[in-house]
Amino acid sequence: MGHLRTSVAAASLFLTVGLMLGACKDEGPAEKAGKEAGQTVDKTVEQTKDGLEKAKENTTRMLNEAEQKVKDAAQDAGAATSDAAKDVQQGAAEAGKNIEQKADEAVKETNPKQ
């Protein structure tokens, strides 16, 4: 008989727990708050990912633009240097001709017979 009571008590306990679990389909305030907090975290994570992706794209674009500006400036500097070198070369050639003329004139003045 003790065995029967224990079996009935155990069955009653399982039935009660089963009914309690089945009746808990409605979310309470804590479950709702937890779900909302989880959704907020998910949304924040997604927005952060989007923001980081946009920042990466902007940084890449800005670096590419800066690289191009440096290349352009280097090319311009190279062209300016080349132009300056040509000017120096031309000036040196003209100075050489002037020196040669002056030397010829000086030789003629010192040797009027030639």
Secondary structure as the mmCIF struct_conf table of DSSP 4:
data_model
#
loop_
_struct_conf.conf_type_id
_struct_conf.id
_struct_conf.beg_label_comp_id
_struct_conf.beg_label_asym_id
_struct_conf.beg_label_seq_id
_struct_conf.end_label_comp_id
_struct_conf.end_label_asym_id
_struct_conf.end_label_seq_id
HELX_RH_AL_P HELX_RH_AL_P1 GLY A 2 ALA A 23
TURN_TY1_P TURN_TY1_P1 CYS A 24 LYS A 25
BEND BEND1 ASP A 26 ASP A 26
HELX_RH_AL_P HELX_RH_AL_P2 PRO A 29 THR A 110
TURN_TY1_P TURN_TY1_P2 PRO A 112 LYS A 113
#
